[in-house]
Amino acid sequence: MTMFGEKNMTKDMVIRKLAEVTEFEEIDEFEQTKITDAGNLLELEYPGHSLMDIWNAAAHNLRRRIEAYSVDMFVSSVSTLSSGRRKYNEKGETLSERWSEVDDSVLIYGASQLKLIDKKTEKSLEMVNWMRNHASAAHESDFEVKKTDVIGLVQILAPNLFNTPMPDPVHSPISLIEAIKNDLLDDRQIELFKEQISNYRKSDIKIMYGFSMNQIITGELPAYDNITKLFPTIWELIDEESKKNIGKKYYDLSFSSTEDSSADKKALSRLFEQIVIVNGVGYMPDSCRSAIYRELAKKLAKAKDTVYGWASENAESRALAQVGPYVPASVYEDVYQEILCVWCGNYWGRSEAHNILEDFIFTIPHKDMIKVIKLFKTNKRAQEELFLPRPKKRAMELMERIKSELKIDAQKNVIDEVMEFVRQFNII
């Protein structure tokens, strides 16, 4: 039997660590009381009840740490969770009131994301939380909390949580967040904060990303105006996996009005604007992108069919170019038939749309270039004006240019076939 075996544990060995914890400077009166109670209950052979007091002290300590660091950053860090209550009540007068609608699992996760606790402490707290819910006196269970369980967990939490210095806000992004929320930043401050953000740790960048998303959703001023200037810098620094969250958020806002927590209910519009600015449309789900590209294609078609509509063509082409060449398969033909129409123009000439939309042709994979060119042979809309000399010439020039970039003979042969079709094309 080891020194921590149940039978060999003396009273001092069992509660010594708990007694030490009550002397730590980083715990407050509430936590000190709970830890003292835990020691007394353990001495009286009630380890399950003792564990519940350990948890109450630990949760209280975590909440104080987060409030000392940044509640805004905590809210941002847990915003992408798919489950769990995470509504912090800033109007609550007491700590328990403010945190009453935040689940314990969310509390632990957020503290870990903010690096207020390390992974070892996170897992220990998860174990305490699980044991008090499944193996303590609070619930009927086949499991039983033992003295060894309690003292083992306390030995981890004592130095890694209760005796760890409270966070210093000066060394966290909270100073930047407070400035963003409270003051309209001038150009000098924006550049300074961009530099500051560029030097953040990856974990802090993620938190700033979450905070930015929240401000875009709520649209509160002056924070929103400031974030629109800082968000492109944050976007460039965030990892690919995190970028996918912006698409998921757009999807959620598109299909559920309850996701829009803003006062003006224009969160979707604000988010779309920022997605376009950072060239992030490719991170949106196909269902969302399909609706966007279909509408833009309709507007481009209307401009193309408008008499003296070149100015409109240019405007609608710029709108399409802004979202980028991330066309979903479901609307591929709808979009590219209109691009080919404006590319080839009409009897009198063409607008600048072919220059504006060049990325839609020449930045896509070669196999997709072939797919687009085949529309000249299969799509009635793309063929509408190919019987005219000028549109036919533009189509042939486009295919020659694409052919010059291809490396595979089979693909070049396809281009040759379509060119021959267009060369002989006459409207029926």
N, C-alpha and C positions, 0 to 999 in steps of 0.2 A: 504494500500500500504506500503510495507516494505521500509527500507532506500535505498534498491537497486532498488526500482521501477523506471521505466523509467521517470515518471513525477517529482518525488521528487529528482532526482539526480542533484546536483549542479555541476558546472564546476570543483571545487576542488575535489569533491568526485569521479568524473569520471577519472581524470588524475593524481590524487595524487600518486597512486601506480606506475604509469609509470614514474613519475618524480623521485620517490625514486629509482627506478631501475637504472636510469642513473648515480646514485652516487655509485653504487656497484663497488668494486674493481675487481671483477672477470669478468667484461665485458670489451671488447676492444672498440676501437674507432668506428669501423663499427657497432657493436651492440648498442652502445650508440646513434649513429645517427639514426638507425632504430627505436629504442624505442622512441626517441624524436619525430620522424616523426609520429609514431603511436599515441602518445599523441596529437599532433597537429591535425591529421586527426579525431581523436575521438572528439576533441573539436569542429571541424567544421561539426560534424554530419555525418562523413563517417566511421562508424564502420567496414564495410566490407574491406575497404582499410586499415584501422588501423590494422585489424587482419592479413593481408598479411605481414605487416612490423613486427608484433610480431613474425610471423613464420620465417621470414628471419633472425631475430636476434637470435631466439631459435635454428634454424638449424645451423647457424654459430657457436654458442656457443657449440653445441653438437660435431661438427666436430673438433673444437679446443680441446675439452676434450679427444676425442678419439686419436687424434694425440699425445697429451701429455701422454696418458696412454700406448697405443700400437696399431698401425694399424694392425700389424700381428695378434694380438689377436682378433681384430674386424673382420678381414677377416675370421679367423677361426670360429668365433662365428656365422657368417651368411652363412657359406659354405654349410650347410645342408638345407637351404631354397629351396623350390621347385619353387619359382617364384620371380621375382624382379631383377633388375640390381644391381650388387654388385662388380663391377670392380673398385677398387681404383687405380688411376693413380699416382704412386709415382714420376713420372717425371714432374708432373704439377708444374708450378712455383708459382701459387697462390692457395689459399684454394679452391676457386670455381672450378679451373681446376682439382685439384686432386680429387674432389668429384663429378665431373660432370656426371659420369656414375654409381653413386650409388643412387638408388631410396630413396625417403624420408622415406617410410615405412621401408625399410631395415636399414636406418640410425637409426631410433628410436629403432627398434628391437635389433640391435647390441649394442647400448648404454645400453639398459636394460640388455642384457645378460652379459655385462661386469660389471654390478652393478654400472655404472656411474650415473644412475638415478634410482629412486625407481618406484614401480608399479603405484603409484598415478601420478607421473610426466609422466610416459610412456603413461598412458591413457589420460592425459591432452594434451600431444603433439599429440597423435593420433586424438583427437577431434579437435585441431587447424588445423591439416593437412586436416582432412575431411571437416571442415567448409570452409576453404579457397578454396578447390576444388569443393565444392558443394553448398555453400551458400554465397560466397563472391562476390565482384564486378568482379572477374576474370571470372565468368561463369554465364550464364543465368540460373536461378533457381527459383523454387517456394518457396524456403526457404530464410530467411533474417537474416543476422547477426545483432544483436542489441548491444547497449552499455553494457547492463547487461551481455551479453555473453562474451564480450571482458574483462571487468573488473573482471568477475568471473574467467576466465582462467588466467589472469595476477596475480591475488591474489594467485593462486596455483603455477605458474611458478616463481614468484619473489623469494620466499624463497627457493624453492626446485630445482631450476635450476640456475637462474642468480646470486643468492647470495651464491651458494654452492662452496666451495674451489675447485680449479682445482686439478686433481689427482696428487699424488706424485709418480712417477715411481719407486722410491726406495721400495715402499710397494706393488708393483705389480709384477707379473711374468715376466715383461718385461726384467729385468736384466738377468734372466735365458735364455729367448728367444734370446736376443742379443748375449749371450755367445755361445749358440747352433749354431747360424747362422754364427758367425765370427771366431770361434776357434775350432780346433779339441781337444776335451776334453780328459784328461788322466783318468786313473782308479780312482784316488782319487777324481777328480772333478765329475765324473759320480756318485760315491757313495754319495757324498755330495749333488748333485742335486736330487738324488733319495729320500734322506731324506727330502729335501726341498719340493719336490712335494708331499710327503706323508702327509705333514702338511698343504697343501693348502685347501681352502674351496671347496665345491662341485662345485660351479660355476667356480672356477679357474681350477679345474680338467677338466671340460668339455671344457674349452677354450684351455687348453694344449692338450687335445685329438684332437680337431679340428685342431690346429696348427700342431700336429704330422702327421695327415692325409695329410695335405697340403704338408709337407716336403717329405713324402713318395711318393706322386704323382709326385712332381716336380723333386725329386732326386738330388737336388743341394747340392754340397759339400761345407763345411764340415757338414752342417746341417743334411743331411740324415744319415751319419755315426753316428753322435751323437744320433739321434732319435732312430736308431735301438737298441741302448743300453738302452735307457730310456723308450721305448714304452711298454715293458712288465710290468713295474711298473705302468705306466699310465693306461694300460689295466685292471690291477687288481683293480684299484681304481674307474674306471668309472662305471656308473650304467648300468643295463641290457638294458634299452631302447636305450641308446646311442651306445651300442655295435652293435645294429642292423644296424646302419649307415654304418658300414664297409662292411656289406654284400650288402647293396644297392649301395654303391660306386663301389664295384667290379662288380655288375650287370651292372651299367651304363657304366663302362669302357669296359666291355665285348661286349656290343652291340652298342656302339657309339664311334667312333674314335675322335670325337670332344671333348669328355670329358677328353681326355689325353692332358693336357697342358704342359707336359714335353718336353724338347728339344730332348731327345733321344727316345721318344715314347715308353718307357718301364715301364710306370706307372703300368700297370696290373701285370707285373711280380714282381715288387717290392712289390705291395700290397699283392699279393698272398703269397709271402715269409713271410711277417709280420703276415698275418692271420694264417699261419701254425705255426709259432713260438709261438704265443700266444694261440694256440689251439682254434682258432675262426672260423673254417670251419662250425660249426653248425649254425652260424649266417648268412651264405650265402643262397640266394634263391635256391630252389630245382633245378631250371633249370641250374644254374651255377654248383652246386655240381654234378649233373648227368653227365655232360661232364667230370668233373675231375675224378670221380670214374670210369666211363666207360673206360677212357684211362688208368688208373692205373690197372684196371682189365685185360685189353688186354696185358699190359706189363708183368703182373704176369703170365698170361696164356702162353705167349711166353717163359718165363723163365722155366716154368714147363715142357714144351714140348721140351726143349733144352737138348741134350745129355750132361751128366756131368754138369748139369745146377744148381746145388745146390747153388753155389756162387751167381748166378744171381737171384735165388729164394730169397735168403736172402736180396739182395740189393733191389729188387722190393717190397718185403714184408716190408722193413723198409720205403720205399717211401709211401706205402699205410698206414702204421701205423702212419706216421707223420701227415696225415690229420685227423686221428681219425675215430671212428665208427659212422659217421653221414651219413650213406648211404641212399639216397632217395629211395622211393618205386619203382620208374621207372627203377632203375638199381640194385635193391636189389638182384635179382637172378643172374645177371651177375657177381656181385662182390662175393657173397657168394659161388657160385659154384667153383670159383677159390680158395677161402680160404679153402674150404673143400678138394679140390684136393691136395693142398700143405700140408694140415694138415695130411692127410692120407699117403702121400708119394707114393712110388712105390715098386717094387720087392726088390730093394737093401736097401731101408730105406727111410729116409726123411731128409730134411734140417732143419735149425733152424726156419723156417717160422712159425711153430706152436707156438713157444714161442713168436716170434715177434708180431704175430697177435692175441694173446690171448684176448686182450681187445675187439676185434670184436665179440667174443663169450661170454665172461664172464662179461662184463660190460653192456650188453644190457638187456632190460626187459625179464622176463621169457617167455612171449608170443612170443617174437621175437626169443628166443632160439629155441622154438618149430618150428617156421616158418623155421629156418635154418636147423634143423635136418630133417624136412620133405623132404628136397632136396635130401637126400639119396634115397628116395622112388620115387621121381618124375622127377629128373633132370639127363639126360644122362651124362652130363659132370661130375657131382659129383659121378656117378656110374662107371666111366671108369675103375678103377683098383680095385674095391671091390671084384672081383673074386679071387684076390691074397691074400695070408694069412696075410702078413704084413699090407697092407692098410686096410683090413677088421678088423684086430685086433685094429688098431688105431681108426677106426670109432666106434667100440664097446666101446673102452675105453672113447672116447669123450662122447658118449651117457650115459654111466654109470655115468660119472662125472657130467653131466648136471642133470641127474635124481636125483642124491644125493642132489642137491640144490633146487629142486622143492618142493613145499608144497601142491600143489593141485593134487589130485589123478587122475583127468581127464587128466591133462598134463602128468603125469607119464605113464598113459595108452597109450598115443600117442607115447611116447618114446619106450615103450615095443613093440608096433606094428612095429615101424621102425626098432628096433633091430632085431626082428624076420625076417623082410624082408631082412635085410643085412646078417643075419646069413645064410639064404638059398639062397642068391644071387649067380647066376652064369651068366656070360656074354652070351648073346644070339647071 
